Amino acid sequence: MPRPVCCDAGGLLIFRNRIARDTPLGNTPAHVSDLGGLHEDDPRHPLARALAGAVLVHRETTLHLPGRSPRAVLVDARPLTGADGELADGTTLFAPAAP
C-alpha cells in the first residue's frame, strides 16, 4: 500500500503517513528540509526533489529511520501544479520494494 507524504509549495508538510509521523518530528509542523532518512545518489528527500521539479518514478532506495532496520522502498515523487501551471505542492508515495 503506497504511503503518501505531501507539502505545500513553500515546503511545509501538510500530510504525513504513519511511518513519517513516527519519526522524531512526529506531528509537529515541519518543513521538507527537516526530512531525512533516505539514502541514494541525491541526499535530498524525494519531496524536496519534487519541489525542485524532479519527477521520480519507481525509484528504489533504502529508508533509514532511527531504531528501525533499513528498509527497501520504491519512491514516486512529483511536483503538483495548478491550472495556471504554477507549483501548488509536492507529493511523494512510498511503497515497500519487492523482497
C-alpha positions as CSV (number, residue, x, y, z in Angstrom):
1,M,0.0,0.0,0.0
2,P,1.5,3.4,-1.0
3,R,2.2,5.8,1.8
4,P,2.0,9.5,0.9
5,V,3.8,12.5,2.2
6,C,2.7,15.9,0.9
7,C,3.8,19.5,1.3
8,D,2.7,22.9,0.1
9,A,4.6,24.9,-2.5
10,G,6.7,26.5,0.3
11,G,7.8,23.1,1.6
12,L,5.6,23.0,4.8
13,L,4.5,19.4,5.4
14,I,0.7,19.2,5.1
15,F,0.3,15.4,5.3
16,R,2.5,12.7,6.7
17,N,1.9,8.9,6.6
18,R,2.1,6.9,9.8
19,I,5.8,6.0,9.4
20,A,6.7,9.7,8.9
21,R,4.7,10.6,12.0
22,D,6.7,8.0,14.0
23,T,10.0,9.8,13.3
24,P,11.4,12.3,15.8
25,L,9.5,15.1,14.1
26,G,6.2,13.4,15.0
27,N,3.2,15.5,14.1
28,T,4.9,18.9,14.8
29,P,4.8,21.4,11.9
30,A,7.9,20.7,9.8
31,H,9.5,21.7,6.6
32,V,10.6,19.3,3.9
33,S,14.2,20.3,4.6
34,D,13.8,18.7,8.0
35,L,13.2,15.3,6.4
36,G,15.9,12.8,6.0
37,G,16.5,9.1,6.2
38,L,16.6,8.3,2.5
39,H,20.0,7.5,1.1
40,E,20.7,7.3,-2.6
41,D,22.6,9.3,-5.2
42,D,20.9,12.6,-4.1
43,P,20.8,13.3,-0.4
44,R,17.7,15.4,-0.6
45,H,14.4,13.9,0.4
46,P,12.3,12.9,-2.7
47,L,9.7,15.5,-1.7
48,A,12.4,18.3,-1.8
49,R,13.4,17.0,-5.2
50,A,9.8,17.2,-6.4
51,L,9.6,20.8,-5.2
52,A,12.7,21.4,-7.3
53,G,10.9,20.0,-10.4
54,A,12.1,16.4,-10.3
55,V,9.8,13.5,-11.3
56,L,10.7,10.2,-9.7
57,V,9.0,7.0,-10.9
58,H,9.5,3.7,-9.1
59,R,13.0,4.7,-7.8
60,E,14.3,2.1,-5.4
61,T,16.0,3.4,-2.3
62,T,16.7,2.5,1.3
63,L,14.8,4.1,4.2
64,H,16.9,4.5,7.3
65,L,15.0,5.6,10.4
66,P,16.3,5.7,14.0
67,G,15.6,2.5,15.9
68,R,14.5,0.5,12.8
69,S,16.1,-1.8,10.4
70,P,16.9,-0.4,7.0
71,R,14.0,-0.9,4.6
72,A,14.0,-1.0,0.8
73,V,11.2,1.2,-0.7
74,L,10.0,2.3,-4.1
75,V,9.5,6.1,-4.4
76,D,7.3,8.1,-6.7
77,A,7.6,11.8,-6.4
78,R,6.4,14.8,-8.4
79,P,5.6,18.5,-8.2
80,L,1.9,19.2,-8.5
81,T,0.9,22.3,-10.4
82,G,-2.3,24.3,-10.5
83,A,-4.4,25.2,-13.6
84,D,-2.1,28.2,-14.2
85,G,1.0,25.9,-14.3
86,E,2.4,27.3,-11.1
87,L,3.7,25.0,-8.4
88,A,1.0,24.2,-6.0
89,D,2.6,21.5,-3.8
90,G,4.6,18.3,-4.0
91,T,3.8,14.7,-3.2
92,T,5.7,11.6,-2.6
93,L,4.5,8.0,-2.4
94,F,6.4,5.3,-0.7
95,A,5.7,1.6,-1.2
96,P,7.6,-1.4,0.1
97,A,10.0,-2.8,-2.6
98,A,9.5,-6.4,-3.7
99,P,11.6,-8.8,-1.5
